[in-house]
């Protein structure tokens, strides 16, 4: 993506060159701009304009504060950053709390305006039509994408493709209905798919399959209960009392028809089997292979130590190639263990860990003595590839810490050891908030995120930027979309076939033949939770399923671990070892003074900021604000 960052400089240089060629010493053409007529008559400059629009992707989800920490996936370690205004349902029209750059109202409309300019000029190109059509297809895709970001955050928003100028008298536009927004986005995507059909694209740029994947996501959301008037009003008195339901949901039509469209859209993606990775297994992979497969998929070909071909699961990604200034390369530092001098940012909570099934497909339960005694053993192989837990093998420690941990294992508990006098003393793990390495920067939950962190042992996360891509769209997401639509349409056998493809790759057993109905739907939803963890899906999934109160409305919980020396054992340098220690695991809620999670139905949608409503008095606020 270096090209994106150099666009402004390129345009400035080209502009200066044009001025240097002008013999008129008193020319008043601005030195920092390229005239519009030149941009849209030159293929290179037109491409530079469209390429810059991709900057609205930001760094995908790789910000220091991640969306996972607004859900029952994670807790953000450092207080007073705004995230808890969302998790505690304290947002209001004037202060919306923390909003990722990639969903922010004004930023998205800035990008939409740019796509409108591109579409207007590329529709009647002044250079090679094939080149122009490709750029036009990308512009249609990008417009659909940015509208979709707004739609799933705010509900219906103004679909306004007019190119405004300073001479316009009126800039106020009302919200379109939810249905009108979906139709407008789908129309753009259908145009993009035709223009990009059969055309190869560089990594990080839209292709035909990416267009189809976005359409699949849009139609999946549109078919969900949150956007069906009957279902939404039955499940929420707040939404039932809203006087403008068309902004948030379909007020006519048939939900079954919408699920049928969602199924067809997802299947169109699945037909592009060139993006499938190890989905042809007829039985579960071994546990070690299941972990390796999931790790490879989540690293997206960005690590030289893991199968790079797994990167093909990413249909469209945000890639990081400039190691000097790409913010998205700091995931390891932002989230890694403090015992490695990292920042412990978005740490998994126990609710997520508990939702990983046992290796034989059972639901994990603390009431089972065997499970409770060894909670990280015999679990879904994706757990090991996603979360760093106490005793998990990890990278070599940095030089100043190496002598304290010869085994290179995560230490998030407190353990008995023998001191020089032969006395038992308590030692806090190197990766705790009482660590002898850094006693302020550790996880509050007892876990760290492993997913998206390059496992290359030569990479010190605190000092080295990585190149793991952010998955904008995955082939596996489209499979899950297809499964959900099939389930809603009563096609359970077809749903199981595709769901088992994902499970087999991950080393998990097939879904029981007898499992059906509500149990099967619950299994699917959990499978989606596990497979897409930390990928910004959970925030929206629990809302569109209208199960937010009983999922992300729960208190964030943590694990406390103690290691007690067994009789006759003499350990002076701690490492995880069940032969030497009896381990006790105690689950408790996070101190409410750190974060007191709560759900309010107004949080199904984000409020329109008061500044936006003041600027555009035709905007009508969302319910509850």
C-alpha positions as CSV (number, residue, x, y, z in Angstrom):
1,X,0.0,0.0,0.0
2,X,3.0,2.3,-0.4
3,X,1.4,3.7,-3.5
4,X,-1.5,5.1,-1.4
5,X,0.9,7.1,0.9
6,X,2.8,8.6,-2.0
7,X,-0.2,9.9,-4.0
8,X,-0.2,13.4,-2.5
9,X,3.5,13.7,-3.2
10,X,3.1,12.4,-6.8
11,X,0.3,14.8,-7.5
12,X,2.3,17.7,-6.1
13,X,5.4,16.8,-8.2
14,X,3.3,16.5,-11.3
15,X,1.7,19.8,-10.7
16,X,5.0,21.5,-10.1
17,X,6.3,19.9,-13.3
18,X,3.4,21.3,-15.3
19,X,4.2,24.7,-13.9
20,X,7.9,24.4,-14.8
21,X,6.9,23.7,-18.4
22,X,4.7,26.9,-18.5
23,X,6.7,29.7,-20.1
24,X,4.3,32.3,-18.6
25,X,6.2,33.5,-15.6
26,X,3.0,35.1,-14.1
27,X,0.9,31.9,-14.4
28,X,-1.4,31.7,-11.4
29,X,-2.2,28.0,-11.5
30,X,-2.0,26.6,-8.0
31,X,1.2,24.7,-7.4
32,X,-0.3,22.1,-5.0
33,X,-3.2,20.9,-7.3
34,X,-3.7,19.1,-10.6
35,X,-6.7,20.5,-12.6
36,X,-9.6,18.1,-12.7
37,X,-9.6,18.0,-16.5
38,X,-6.0,16.7,-16.4
39,X,-6.7,14.1,-13.7
40,X,-9.6,12.5,-15.5
41,X,-7.9,12.5,-18.9
42,X,-4.9,10.6,-17.6
43,X,-5.1,6.9,-16.6
44,X,-2.3,7.2,-14.1
45,X,-3.7,10.2,-12.3
46,X,-7.2,8.7,-12.3
47,X,-5.8,5.5,-10.8
48,X,-4.1,7.5,-8.1
49,X,-7.3,9.2,-7.2
50,X,-9.2,5.9,-6.9
51,X,-6.3,4.3,-5.0
52,X,-6.4,7.1,-2.4
53,X,-10.1,6.3,-1.7
54,X,-8.9,3.0,-0.2
55,X,-7.4,4.9,2.6
56,X,-10.8,4.8,4.2
57,X,-10.0,1.2,5.1
58,X,-7.6,2.7,7.7
59,X,-5.6,-0.1,9.2
60,X,-8.6,-2.5,9.1
61,X,-9.2,-3.5,12.7
62,X,-5.6,-3.2,13.9
63,X,-6.0,-0.1,16.0
64,X,-4.7,0.0,19.6
65,X,-8.3,-0.2,20.8
66,X,-10.1,-2.9,18.9
67,X,-13.8,-3.6,18.4
68,X,-13.4,-6.9,20.2
69,X,-13.2,-5.0,23.5
70,X,-16.7,-3.7,22.9
71,X,-18.0,-7.3,22.9
72,X,-17.8,-10.5,25.0
73,X,-14.5,-11.3,23.3
74,X,-12.2,-8.9,25.1
75,X,-11.5,-6.3,27.7
76,X,-9.3,-3.2,26.9
77,X,-6.7,-3.1,29.6
78,X,-6.1,0.6,29.9
79,X,-8.9,2.7,31.4
80,X,-10.3,6.1,30.3
81,X,-10.1,5.5,26.6
82,X,-13.8,5.7,25.8
83,X,-14.5,2.1,25.0
84,X,-16.5,1.5,28.2
85,X,-18.9,4.2,27.2
86,X,-20.1,1.6,24.7
87,X,-19.9,-1.5,26.8
88,X,-21.7,0.3,29.7
89,X,-24.3,1.8,27.3
90,X,-23.4,5.3,28.3
91,X,-23.2,6.8,24.8
92,X,-25.3,9.8,23.9
93,X,-25.8,12.1,20.9
94,X,-23.1,14.5,22.0
95,X,-20.5,12.0,23.0
96,X,-20.8,8.7,21.1
97,X,-18.0,7.1,23.0
98,X,-15.3,5.3,21.0
99,X,-15.9,4.8,17.3
100,X,-13.4,3.3,15.0
101,X,-12.2,5.6,12.2
102,X,-13.5,3.1,9.8
103,X,-17.1,3.6,10.8
104,X,-17.1,7.3,11.7
105,X,-19.9,9.3,10.0
106,X,-18.0,12.2,8.6
107,X,-15.0,10.1,7.5
108,X,-17.2,7.7,5.6
109,X,-19.0,10.5,3.7
110,X,-15.7,12.0,2.8
111,X,-14.8,8.8,1.0
112,X,-18.3,8.5,-0.5
113,X,-17.9,12.0,-2.0
114,X,-14.7,10.9,-3.6
115,X,-16.3,7.8,-5.1
116,X,-19.1,10.0,-6.5
117,X,-16.5,12.2,-8.2
118,X,-14.7,9.1,-9.6
119,X,-17.9,7.5,-10.8
120,X,-19.1,10.7,-12.5
121,X,-15.8,11.1,-14.4
122,X,-15.1,7.5,-15.2
123,X,-18.5,6.8,-16.6
124,X,-17.5,8.8,-19.7
125,X,-13.7,8.1,-19.8
126,X,-11.2,10.2,-21.7
127,X,-8.6,7.4,-21.8
128,X,-8.5,3.6,-22.4
129,X,-12.0,2.3,-21.7
130,X,-10.9,-1.1,-20.3
131,X,-8.6,0.7,-17.8
132,X,-11.4,3.2,-16.9
133,X,-14.0,0.4,-16.5
134,X,-11.7,-1.4,-13.9
135,X,-11.3,1.8,-11.9
136,X,-15.1,2.5,-12.2
137,X,-15.8,-1.0,-10.9
138,X,-13.5,-0.3,-7.9
139,X,-15.2,3.0,-7.3
140,X,-18.7,1.4,-7.3
141,X,-17.4,-1.2,-4.8
142,X,-15.9,1.4,-2.6
143,X,-19.0,3.5,-2.5
144,X,-21.1,0.4,-1.6
145,X,-18.5,-0.5,1.1
146,X,-18.5,2.8,2.8
147,X,-22.3,3.1,2.7
148,X,-22.4,-0.4,4.2
149,X,-20.1,0.6,7.1
150,X,-22.6,3.4,7.9
151,X,-25.7,1.3,7.4
152,X,-24.7,-1.4,9.9
153,X,-23.6,1.1,12.5
154,X,-26.4,3.8,12.3
155,X,-29.2,2.1,10.3
156,X,-30.6,4.0,7.4
157,X,-28.5,7.0,6.4
158,X,-28.8,9.5,3.5
159,X,-27.9,7.9,0.2
160,X,-26.7,11.1,-1.5
161,X,-24.6,10.7,-4.6
162,X,-24.7,14.4,-5.6
163,X,-21.3,16.1,-5.9
164,X,-21.8,19.2,-3.9
165,X,-19.9,22.5,-4.5
166,X,-19.6,25.7,-2.6
167,X,-22.3,27.2,-4.8
168,X,-25.0,24.9,-3.6
169,X,-27.7,26.5,-1.5
170,X,-28.9,23.5,0.5
171,X,-26.8,20.6,1.9
172,X,-29.5,19.0,4.0
173,X,-30.7,15.6,3.1
174,X,-33.0,13.2,5.0
175,X,-32.2,9.6,5.9
176,X,-33.2,7.0,3.4
177,X,-35.1,3.9,4.7
178,X,-33.1,0.8,5.6
179,X,-34.6,-0.9,2.5
180,X,-33.6,1.9,0.2
181,X,-30.1,1.8,1.5
182,X,-29.8,-1.9,1.0
183,X,-31.1,-1.6,-2.6
184,X,-28.7,1.3,-3.4
185,X,-25.7,-0.6,-2.1
186,X,-26.7,-3.8,-4.0
187,X,-27.2,-1.8,-7.2
188,X,-23.7,-0.4,-6.8
189,X,-22.2,-3.9,-6.2
190,X,-24.0,-5.4,-9.1
191,X,-22.5,-2.7,-11.3
192,X,-19.1,-3.3,-9.8
193,X,-19.3,-7.1,-10.3
194,X,-20.0,-6.6,-14.0
195,X,-17.1,-4.2,-14.5
196,X,-14.6,-6.4,-12.5
197,X,-15.7,-9.8,-13.8
198,X,-12.7,-11.8,-14.9
199,X,-10.2,-9.0,-14.2
200,X,-7.3,-9.7,-11.9
201,X,-6.5,-7.2,-9.2
202,X,-3.5,-6.5,-7.0
203,X,-3.5,-7.5,-3.4
204,X,-5.5,-5.1,-1.4
205,X,-7.7,-3.9,-4.3
206,X,-11.2,-4.9,-5.1
207,X,-11.9,-7.9,-7.3
208,X,-15.1,-9.5,-8.5
209,X,-15.2,-12.0,-5.5
210,X,-14.7,-9.2,-3.0
211,X,-17.8,-7.5,-4.5
212,X,-19.8,-10.6,-4.2
213,X,-18.5,-11.1,-0.6
214,X,-19.7,-7.6,0.4
215,X,-23.1,-8.2,-1.3
216,X,-23.3,-11.4,0.8
217,X,-22.7,-9.6,4.0
218,X,-25.2,-6.8,3.2
219,X,-28.0,-9.2,2.4
220,X,-27.2,-11.4,5.4
221,X,-27.6,-8.4,7.7
222,X,-30.8,-7.3,5.8
223,X,-32.4,-10.7,6.4
224,X,-31.7,-10.7,10.1
225,X,-34.2,-10.2,12.9
226,X,-33.0,-6.8,13.8
227,X,-34.1,-5.5,10.4
228,X,-37.5,-7.3,10.3
229,X,-40.2,-5.1,11.7
230,X,-42.2,-8.0,13.3
231,X,-39.2,-9.7,14.9
232,X,-37.5,-6.5,16.0
233,X,-40.6,-4.9,17.7
234,X,-41.5,-8.2,19.4
235,X,-38.0,-8.4,21.0
236,X,-37.5,-4.7,21.9
237,X,-40.1,-2.3,23.4
238,X,-37.7,0.5,22.6
239,X,-37.7,-0.3,18.9
240,X,-41.4,-1.0,19.0
241,X,-42.0,2.5,20.1
242,X,-39.8,4.2,17.6
243,X,-41.9,6.4,15.3
244,X,-39.7,6.0,12.2
245,X,-39.1,2.2,11.9
246,X,-38.4,2.3,8.2
247,X,-35.0,3.9,9.0
248,X,-34.0,0.7,10.9
249,X,-35.9,-2.2,9.4
250,X,-38.0,-3.6,6.6
251,X,-41.6,-2.6,7.2
252,X,-43.0,-4.7,4.4
253,X,-42.0,-7.7,2.4
254,X,-41.1,-11.2,3.4
255,X,-38.2,-12.3,5.6
256,X,-38.0,-15.7,3.9
257,X,-37.5,-14.0,0.6
258,X,-34.7,-12.0,2.1
259,X,-33.0,-15.1,3.5
260,X,-33.3,-16.7,0.0
261,X,-31.5,-13.7,-1.5
262,X,-28.8,-13.9,1.2
263,X,-28.3,-17.6,0.5
264,X,-27.9,-17.0,-3.2
265,X,-25.4,-14.2,-2.6
266,X,-23.3,-16.3,-0.3
267,X,-23.3,-19.2,-2.8
268,X,-22.0,-16.9,-5.5
269,X,-18.9,-16.4,-3.4
270,X,-18.5,-20.1,-2.6
271,X,-18.4,-20.8,-6.3
272,X,-15.1,-19.0,-6.4
273,X,-13.3,-22.1,-5.0
274,X,-9.9,-20.6,-5.8
275,X,-10.2,-18.9,-2.3
276,X,-10.9,-22.2,-0.5
277,X,-8.1,-23.5,1.9
278,X,-8.2,-27.1,3.1
279,X,-12.0,-27.3,3.0
280,X,-12.0,-30.7,1.2
281,X,-11.2,-32.9,4.2
282,X,-13.5,-35.9,4.7
283,X,-12.6,-36.2,8.4
284,X,-11.2,-33.9,11.1
285,X,-7.6,-32.9,10.9
286,X,-5.4,-33.9,13.8
287,X,-5.4,-31.5,16.8
288,X,-1.9,-30.2,15.9
289,X,-2.9,-29.8,12.2
290,X,-6.1,-28.1,13.2
291,X,-4.2,-25.6,15.2
292,X,-1.7,-25.1,12.4
293,X,-4.5,-24.7,9.8
294,X,-6.3,-22.0,11.8
295,X,-3.1,-20.2,12.6
296,X,-2.1,-20.2,8.9
297,X,-5.5,-18.9,7.9
298,X,-5.5,-16.1,10.5
299,X,-2.0,-15.0,9.6
300,X,-3.1,-14.6,6.0
301,X,0.2,-15.5,4.4
302,X,2.0,-12.7,6.3
303,X,4.4,-14.8,8.3
304,X,7.4,-16.5,6.8
305,X,7.1,-19.3,9.4
306,X,3.6,-20.4,8.5
307,X,2.0,-21.8,5.3
308,X,1.7,-18.7,3.1
309,X,-0.9,-20.4,0.8
310,X,-3.5,-20.1,3.5
311,X,-3.6,-16.4,2.6
312,X,-5.9,-17.2,-0.2
313,X,-8.7,-17.5,2.3
314,X,-8.6,-13.7,2.4
315,X,-10.6,-12.4,-0.6
316,X,-9.8,-8.8,0.2
317,X,-7.3,-7.7,2.9
318,X,-5.6,-4.6,4.3
319,X,-2.0,-5.4,3.8
320,X,1.0,-3.9,5.5
321,X,4.3,-3.7,3.6
322,X,5.9,-0.5,4.8
323,X,7.7,-1.5,8.0
324,X,8.7,2.1,8.8
325,X,5.3,3.7,9.3
326,X,2.4,1.2,8.8
327,X,0.4,1.5,12.0
328,X,-1.2,-1.9,11.4
329,X,2.0,-3.7,12.0
330,X,2.0,-3.1,15.7
331,X,-0.6,-5.7,16.7
332,X,1.9,-7.8,18.6
333,X,3.2,-4.8,20.6
334,X,-0.3,-3.5,21.3
335,X,-1.7,-6.8,22.6
336,X,1.2,-8.9,23.6
337,X,2.3,-10.0,27.1
338,X,3.9,-7.4,29.4
339,X,6.5,-10.0,30.3
340,X,7.7,-9.5,26.7
341,X,7.5,-5.7,27.2
342,X,4.3,-5.4,25.2
343,X,1.1,-3.5,26.1
344,X,-1.6,-6.1,26.9
345,X,-4.3,-4.1,25.0
346,X,-7.3,-6.1,24.0
347,X,-7.2,-9.2,26.2
348,X,-9.6,-12.1,25.9
349,X,-12.2,-12.6,28.7
350,X,-13.2,-15.9,30.2
351,X,-16.6,-15.8,28.4
352,X,-14.8,-16.2,25.1
353,X,-12.5,-18.9,26.4
354,X,-15.4,-20.9,27.8
355,X,-17.1,-21.0,24.4
356,X,-14.4,-23.1,22.8
357,X,-15.8,-26.6,22.7
358,X,-13.9,-29.6,24.0
359,X,-12.0,-31.6,21.3
360,X,-14.8,-34.1,21.1
361,X,-17.4,-31.4,20.5
362,X,-18.9,-31.0,24.0
363,X,-19.7,-27.7,25.6
364,X,-17.0,-26.8,28.1
365,X,-18.3,-26.7,31.7
366,X,-16.6,-25.6,35.0
367,X,-19.0,-28.0,36.7
368,X,-17.2,-30.9,35.2
369,X,-14.3,-31.7,37.6
370,X,-12.1,-33.1,34.9
371,X,-12.6,-30.1,32.6
372,X,-12.1,-27.6,35.5
373,X,-8.8,-29.3,36.6
374,X,-7.2,-28.8,33.1
375,X,-9.3,-26.2,31.3
376,X,-6.9,-25.7,28.4
377,X,-6.4,-29.4,27.6
378,X,-8.4,-31.3,25.0
379,X,-10.1,-28.2,23.7
380,X,-11.0,-27.0,20.2
381,X,-7.5,-26.7,18.5
382,X,-8.4,-23.1,17.5
383,X,-8.1,-22.1,21.2
384,X,-4.4,-22.6,21.1
385,X,-4.0,-20.7,17.9
386,X,-6.1,-17.8,19.1
387,X,-5.4,-17.2,22.8
388,X,-2.3,-17.2,25.0
389,X,-3.2,-18.8,28.3
390,X,-1.2,-19.8,31.4
391,X,1.4,-22.4,30.4
392,X,1.1,-21.8,26.7
393,X,4.3,-22.1,24.7
394,X,5.3,-18.8,23.1
395,X,8.4,-17.0,21.7
396,X,11.8,-16.7,23.4
397,X,11.8,-14.0,26.0
398,X,13.8,-10.8,25.4
399,X,17.5,-10.9,26.5
400,X,16.8,-9.1,29.8
401,X,14.1,-11.6,30.8
402,X,15.5,-14.9,29.3
403,X,17.1,-16.0,32.6
404,X,13.8,-15.8,34.3
405,X,12.0,-18.1,31.9
406,X,13.9,-20.9,30.3
407,X,10.8,-22.6,28.9
408,X,9.3,-19.6,27.1
409,X,5.8,-20.1,28.5
410,X,3.1,-17.6,29.3
411,X,2.8,-17.0,33.0
412,X,-0.4,-15.4,34.2
413,X,-0.8,-17.0,37.6
414,X,0.9,-17.0,41.0
415,X,3.1,-20.0,41.9
416,X,4.9,-21.4,44.9
417,X,8.7,-21.8,44.5
418,X,11.5,-22.5,47.0
419,X,13.8,-19.6,47.8
420,X,17.5,-19.8,48.7
421,X,16.7,-20.6,52.3
422,X,14.5,-23.5,51.3
423,X,11.3,-21.7,52.2
424,X,8.1,-21.7,50.1
425,X,7.3,-18.2,48.7
426,X,4.8,-16.9,46.2
427,X,6.1,-15.7,42.8
428,X,3.8,-13.8,40.5
429,X,4.0,-14.8,36.8
430,X,6.1,-12.7,34.4
431,X,2.9,-11.8,32.5
432,X,0.8,-10.6,35.4
433,X,0.1,-7.1,36.7
434,X,2.5,-7.9,39.6
435,X,5.2,-9.0,37.2
436,X,8.9,-8.3,38.1
437,X,9.3,-7.2,34.5
438,X,6.5,-4.6,34.2
439,X,4.0,-4.4,37.0
440,X,1.5,-2.0,35.4
441,X,1.1,-3.2,31.8
442,X,-0.3,-6.7,32.2
443,X,-3.5,-8.4,31.4
444,X,-6.4,-7.9,33.8
445,X,-8.1,-11.1,32.5
446,X,-5.4,-13.7,32.7
447,X,-5.1,-14.0,28.9
448,X,-3.5,-12.5,25.9
449,X,-4.5,-12.6,22.2
450,X,-2.3,-14.8,20.0
451,X,-4.3,-14.5,16.8
452,X,-2.9,-12.0,14.2
453,X,0.5,-12.0,16.0
454,X,3.4,-13.3,13.9
455,X,4.9,-16.3,15.8
456,X,8.3,-15.8,14.1
457,X,10.7,-16.2,17.1
458,X,13.0,-13.6,15.6
459,X,10.4,-10.9,15.8
460,X,10.3,-8.9,19.1
461,X,6.8,-7.5,19.0
462,X,7.8,-4.4,21.0
463,X,10.4,-3.5,18.4
464,X,9.4,-5.1,15.1
465,X,6.5,-4.3,12.9
466,X,4.8,-7.4,11.4
467,X,3.1,-7.9,8.0
468,X,0.0,-9.8,9.0
469,X,-2.9,-8.6,6.9
470,X,-6.3,-7.6,8.2
471,X,-9.1,-9.7,6.7
472,X,-11.7,-7.4,5.1
473,X,-13.5,-10.4,3.6
474,X,-12.7,-14.1,4.0
475,X,-14.0,-17.0,2.0
476,X,-14.8,-18.7,5.3
477,X,-17.1,-15.8,6.3
478,X,-19.1,-16.4,3.1
479,X,-19.4,-20.1,4.1
480,X,-20.8,-19.1,7.5
481,X,-23.2,-16.6,5.8
482,X,-24.4,-19.5,3.6
483,X,-24.8,-21.8,6.5
484,X,-26.9,-19.2,8.4
485,X,-29.2,-18.6,5.5
486,X,-29.6,-22.4,5.0
487,X,-30.6,-22.8,8.6
488,X,-33.1,-20.0,8.5
489,X,-34.6,-21.6,5.4
490,X,-34.8,-25.0,7.1
491,X,-32.1,-26.6,5.0
492,X,-30.2,-28.1,7.9
493,X,-28.4,-30.9,6.0
494,X,-26.9,-28.5,3.6
495,X,-25.9,-26.2,6.5
496,X,-24.1,-29.1,8.2
497,X,-22.2,-30.1,5.1
498,X,-20.6,-26.7,4.9
499,X,-20.2,-26.2,8.6
500,X,-18.3,-29.5,8.9
501,X,-15.9,-28.3,6.2
502,X,-14.8,-25.6,8.6
503,X,-14.8,-27.8,11.6
504,X,-12.7,-30.6,9.9
505,X,-10.1,-28.0,8.8
506,X,-9.9,-26.9,12.5
507,X,-9.6,-30.5,13.8
508,X,-13.1,-30.6,15.2
509,X,-15.6,-33.5,14.8
510,X,-18.7,-33.4,12.6
511,X,-21.9,-32.0,14.1
512,X,-24.0,-34.9,15.4
513,X,-26.5,-36.1,12.8
514,X,-29.4,-35.9,15.3
515,X,-28.7,-32.3,16.2
516,X,-31.3,-30.0,14.8
517,X,-33.5,-26.9,15.4
518,X,-32.5,-24.5,18.1
519,X,-29.5,-26.6,19.2
520,X,-28.1,-26.6,15.7
521,X,-28.6,-22.8,15.4
522,X,-26.8,-22.3,18.7
523,X,-23.9,-24.5,17.5
524,X,-23.7,-22.5,14.3
525,X,-23.6,-19.2,16.2
526,X,-20.9,-20.5,18.5
527,X,-18.9,-21.7,15.5
528,X,-19.1,-18.3,13.9
529,X,-18.0,-16.7,17.2
530,X,-14.9,-18.9,17.4
531,X,-13.9,-18.9,13.7
532,X,-14.3,-15.1,13.3
533,X,-13.0,-14.1,16.8
534,X,-11.4,-10.6,16.9
535,X,-12.5,-9.9,13.3
536,X,-15.2,-7.2,14.1
537,X,-18.1,-9.6,13.5
538,X,-19.3,-10.2,17.0
539,X,-20.2,-6.6,17.6
540,X,-22.7,-6.8,14.7
541,X,-23.8,-10.4,14.9
542,X,-25.2,-10.3,18.5
543,X,-27.1,-7.1,17.5
544,X,-28.6,-8.4,14.3
545,X,-29.5,-11.7,16.1
546,X,-31.0,-9.5,18.9
547,X,-29.2,-11.5,21.6
548,X,-27.0,-8.6,22.8
549,X,-28.5,-8.5,26.3
550,X,-27.5,-12.1,27.1
551,X,-24.1,-11.9,25.4
552,X,-22.3,-8.7,25.4
553,X,-24.5,-7.4,28.2
554,X,-22.8,-9.8,30.6
555,X,-20.1,-8.7,33.0
556,X,-16.5,-9.2,31.8
557,X,-14.9,-12.1,33.6
558,X,-11.4,-13.2,34.4
559,X,-9.3,-16.2,35.5
560,X,-7.2,-16.4,38.7
561,X,-4.6,-19.2,38.7
562,X,-2.6,-20.5,41.5
563,X,0.1,-23.2,41.3
564,X,0.8,-25.1,44.6
565,X,3.9,-27.3,44.8
566,X,3.2,-31.0,45.2
567,X,4.7,-32.8,48.2
568,X,8.4,-33.3,47.8
569,X,8.9,-31.0,44.9
570,X,11.7,-28.5,45.0
571,X,11.3,-25.8,42.3
572,X,13.5,-22.7,42.3
573,X,12.9,-21.4,38.8
574,X,9.2,-21.6,37.8
575,X,7.9,-23.2,34.7
576,X,4.5,-24.7,33.9
577,X,4.6,-28.4,34.9
578,X,1.6,-30.4,36.2
579,X,4.0,-33.0,37.6
580,X,5.4,-30.4,40.0
581,X,2.2,-28.4,40.6
582,X,-1.4,-28.6,41.4
583,X,-3.1,-25.8,39.6
584,X,-6.4,-24.2,40.7
585,X,-8.5,-22.0,38.4
586,X,-11.0,-19.6,39.8
587,X,-13.3,-17.5,37.6
588,X,-14.6,-14.1,38.8
589,X,-16.0,-10.9,37.3
590,X,-13.8,-7.9,36.6
591,X,-13.9,-5.2,39.2
592,X,-16.9,-3.0,38.2
593,X,-14.7,0.1,38.9
594,X,-12.7,-1.0,35.8
595,X,-15.6,-1.8,33.6
596,X,-19.2,-2.3,34.6
597,X,-20.9,-3.7,31.5
598,X,-24.5,-3.2,30.8
599,X,-26.9,-3.5,27.9
600,X,-29.5,-0.9,26.8
601,X,-31.6,-1.5,23.7
602,X,-30.6,2.0,22.4
603,X,-27.2,0.4,21.7
604,X,-28.6,-1.6,18.8
605,X,-27.7,1.5,16.8
606,X,-25.2,4.2,17.3
607,X,-26.5,7.7,17.8
608,X,-26.1,10.4,15.2
609,X,-23.8,12.9,16.7
610,X,-25.4,16.2,17.7
611,X,-23.1,18.1,15.4
612,X,-24.4,16.1,12.4
613,X,-28.0,16.7,13.4
614,X,-27.3,20.4,13.8
615,X,-25.7,20.6,10.4
616,X,-28.5,18.6,8.7
617,X,-31.8,19.3,10.5
618,X,-33.5,16.8,8.2
619,X,-31.8,14.0,10.1
620,X,-34.0,12.1,12.6
621,X,-32.2,10.6,15.6
622,X,-32.1,6.9,16.4
623,X,-34.3,5.6,19.3
624,X,-33.3,6.0,22.9
625,X,-31.1,9.1,22.4
